[in-house]
Amino acid sequence: MIIPRILLPASLLVSAATAAEPYYLNQAELAALAAKAPAALRAPITTVAEKTQLPASGDIHDYISYARYYWPDPTKPDGLPYVGHDGKHNREQVARGDRHRIDQLADNVGALAAAWRLHHDEAAARRAGEWLRAWFVTPATHMNPNLEYAQVRLGHDHNHGSPAGMLDTRAFAQVIDSLRLLEDSPALTPAEHAAIREWFTAYLHWFGTAKTALEEHAAKNNHGSWYLAQVIPMARYVGRDDLARALCEEDKARIAAQIRPDGSQPEEIRRVDGLGYSRFNLEAQAVVARHAAALGLDLWNYTAPNGASLRQALDFLKPYNQAPEKWPTSQNEKLPRGFLDALLAEAAANAKP
């Protein structure tokens, strides 16, 4: 999955105006995305309507996914309720849900939107429109605007979703960036653009009212950061800059709570993939910081009263960027050298003179 990185700060690159407002595009990254457009043009459109295992609601339009670290209980005849094993992926169970389809939506639409922005490729724009129409407009294939059945832990909560399921649609931030890039293209009609904004308005309402979503908002670890990294782009997209700005301000307290003055992130380090989760949280914080900058708030250079900052957190991880194997605590999943390069470049581009 491509972490949302289409929209980047002005100091990094060159501006390109959309119909909505000036956006700043990393030309190298945009070109890398556009290079994937030929494959995206050939990729079949997949939606939530293709699953064969329905959620408890019985509604094929309800998104469903399964908690990836949950496994059958070997002491129970039917394996229920499933039990958690942090860091141990149940890939077979996860594959039965819709999670991979969201990644395909974001990756393909991102590539097609980039091809339109860089090359004015009308075929790419139209194909992007077909994906977006299928997911958010077409009655037969659309996704309902909720995550009631995201990251189901089988045998728990009547097979409803869990708060962690809110992370599943974090790639929608990239979808929203793509929609911005396509606003002056033949991808969608004005009525279809309006319908998609209505869909995200309903989705934003669900994120602000559903019990599982509110629990995720309150989470102290990366889950709370990714909640903000989804709600803030959605709020801006549907014209709720007031809400987006309030949540960016709220993130200052989250920075203080998540990061120690030495830059360590205790909630992430304690995981079996402590280095990877430390980066994962900062990726969410980078999305928030990008949107905060567009709203006139500087989170990259913010220091909390306790001395915590995003820069301190990056500095804490920096010694392991080219030597992740030297990370002193648990890290089961192998990380490549340079795994922090993109975040370090973005932080440097936003440094105060």
N, C-alpha and C positions, 0 to 999 in steps of 0.2 A: 504494500500500500504506500502511496505517496503521501507523506506528511504535508499538510497544506503549506505551500511555500510560494504560491504564485504572487501573492501580494507582499511586497517588501518595502522597507523604508526608502524615502526619497534619497537619502544620503548614499545609498548603495548604488543606485542606477539612474536609468533614463525614464522620463515620464512618458506616459501614453494616455491620452484622455479617452474615457468612455463617455457614454451618454449621461452617466450618473455623476461622476466626479473624477478628478485626476487620480489615477492609480499609478503605482510605481512598479515596474516590472523588471525583474532580474533577467536580462537578455540571454545570458548563458543558460540559465535554468529553463527559461521559456523555450529556447531553441532545442534544448534536450527533450522537453515535452513534445514539441512540435514534430520532432524526428520520429516519434512513436505514432503519429497520426495515420500513416498508411496501414499499420496493423489495427489501429482503432477503427478505421473505416471498414475493415473486414470482420471485426469482432461481432459475434451475435449479441443482440440485446437480451440481457437477463434481468428479470424482475422478481419481486416477492411472490408473484402469482405462479411461479414455476415449482415451488416446493411440493413435496409429496407427503410430508409429515406436518399436519396442521397444528397450530397452537390450541390451547384449551378452549379458546373462544369459538373455534370452528371456522373462523373467518380467514380465508386465504390471503386477504389484504393486510392482515396484522403481521408485522415483522416478527420473526422468531429467531432466536439464537440460543446456544447452550453454553453454560459456563465451562470454559476450556480447562480449568484445573479440577473438575469434578469427575469422579469415577464411581462405578458400581461398588457397593459395600460387599466385599467378599464373604462377610459373615451372614448375609441375608439371602434367602433363596431367590428373591427377585432383584436383588442388588439395591433395593430402595430403603431409605433415601440415599442418594449419592453422597459421597464424602469428598472433601476437598484435600488436594495435595498440591501445595504451592509450587509452581514451576514445572509441574508434570502435565504436559499437554495431552488432552484427550481429542486428538485430531479427527478420529473417526466420527465421534459424536458431533463435534463442531461442524463438520462438513454437511451434516443433515439440515443445518439452518440456513439463514439468509445472509449471514455475515459477509461471506466472500462476494456476494452480489453487490453490496454497497461499495466494496473496494473496486469492483469492475466498473461500476457507474462512475466513481470519482476519477479513476485512472484514465478511462477512455474519454470521458467528457473533457477532462483536463487537457489531454493531448489534442483533441479536436478543437477546443477553444483556443489553444496556443497556436495551432495552424491557421486559424482564422485571424488572430491578432497579428501574427508575423507575416503571413503570406496572403491574407484575404482569400483563403481557400473556401469557396462557397460550398463545395461538397462536404468538407469537414464540418462546417457550421450546420448544414442541414442534418448531418448524421448526429451531431451533438443534440440538436433539437429533437430528434426521434428518441434518443435516450431519455431526455428530460421530460418529454411528453409522456413516455411510457411510465415513468416513476411517479410523476406528480399530477398528471392531468387525466389520462385515459382511464375511463371507468373500469375496464376489464383487467388492467394490470397495475394500477396505482398502489402505492403504499399508504395505509392509514397513518395519519400524523400522530403516532404514539409509539412508545417502546414498552408496552405492557407485558410483552413476552420476550424481552431481551435478556440474555444470559440466564435462561431457566436452569435451575438446579433440580434435576428430576427427583420427585418425591418430596420437594419442599414447597410450601406456600401454594398448594394446589396447582403446581406447575405454572405459576405466574412468574414474571421476571424478577430480577434482583436489582438493587441499586447500581451494581457494577455494569449493568447493561447499558447505562447511559453513555459509556465510552464507545459503543458500537458505531455510532453515527458521527464520530469526530471528523471523518472525511467529508461530511457535509460542508464544513468550512471551505474546503477546496471547491466543492460544487457551487457554492455561492460566489466564490471568486470567478469561476468559469462563467456563471450567469452574467456577471458584470462584463466580462470580456466579450460576451456574445450579444450585448444589448443593441449594437448597431449592425447586427448581422441578419441574414435571412433564416436563422435557426428557428425562431418562434415568432408568432404574431403578437401584437400588443395585448390581445386578450389572453393569450397563453402565458405571457410574462406576468400578467395580473393574476391569473389563476395560480401560478407557482408562488407568487408572493402571498396569496391567501393561504396556500398550503403551509408555508413557513410561519405565517401568523398563527395558525392553529397549532402548529408544532411548538412554537415558542410558548403559547399559552399552556400546553401540556407540560412543558419543561418547568414552568413556573407554578404548577398546581399539583402535579401528580406526586403521590407519597414517595415513590422510589426516586424520582428526580430530586425532590427536596432533600432526601437523605444524602444523595450524592453531592448536592450543593454544599452540604454541611461537612463533607468528608475532609479530613485534614491532610490527606496525601494527594498523589497525582490525580485521583478521581475528582476531587474538588476543583483542581486546576483545569482539567479537561471539561468539566461542566461549564466553567467560564469561557473556555476556548471555543465552545459551541454556541452558547447563548449570546455572547457578545457579537459575533458575526451575524447571527440570525437577527438580533435586535437592530443592528445597523441596516441590514438588508430590507427590513420591513418598515423602516422609518422611525425606529425607537432609539434614537441616539441618546435620549435621556436615560433609558435603562442601561444601555451599553456603557455610558460614562459612569453611572453609579456602580456598576459591577467592576469597572477598571479601578475605580477608587477603592472598592472593597478588597481588591487584590493586594493592596498594600499590607493589610492585616494578614493576608494569607502568606505573603512573602516572609513576614516576621515570624509566623507560626511554623512554617515549613523549613526554614533555613536557619542554621545556627550562625553565630558571628564568624566561625571559621569556614563557613561555606558548606558544611556537611548537611545532608538532608536525612534526618534520623528515620522518618517514616519510609523512605525508599531504601536506605542502606540495610534495614533489617530484613528485606526480602531476599529470597534465594538468588535473585538476579539483581543485586543491589546497585551495581554500576549501571546496568541497562535501565533500571527504573529511575535512577537519579537523572539520567539523560532524558527519559520519557517525560518526567515532570517538567524539565526545563523546555522541552519542545512545546508543551502546552503553554507554559509561561511566555514563550516567544510569540505564539499566536496572539495572546492577550496583549503583549507589549506592542505588537504591530498595530493592532486596532486602537490601542490607547494613544499611540503617537498620532494617528489620524484624527483623534478627538482632542489633541492638544495636551496629552498627559505623557510624561516621560517615566516609564517604569524601568527601562534599562539602566538608568542612572539614579534610581531611587535607592536610598539607604534607610532601612527601618530604624526606629529608636534603639533596638537591640543590636544594631550593627549589621543585620542581615541584608543581603542584596542578591540580585540575580548574578551580578558580576562575581561576587564572592563564591557563589555556588559553582560557577563555571571554573573559576580559578582552582577550586578544590578538586575538580575532576581533571583539569588540564594535564597534570603529570601522567595520566593514564591514557591520554588520547593516542599516543603512538606506541603505548605498551599496556594495553588493557589486561594482559595476562598478569601484570604486577599488582592488580587491585587486591588489597589485603583481606577483604572479606568475601562472602559468597558471590559467585557469578557463574551460573551453570551454562548459560547460553554464550557461545563464543561471539565476541564483538570484533569487527574489523579495525585495523589501525586507521586512525583518522575519523573515528565514529563521531567526534565532536566538531569536525571541521566547519560544517555549515553553521552551527550555533556560534562558534568562535568568530566566524567571519561576520555574522550579523551583529554580534555584540561590538566588534571592533568598528563596524560601520556606524554604529549608534553612539560611540564614545563621545563624550564632551571634549572639545579641544583643550 
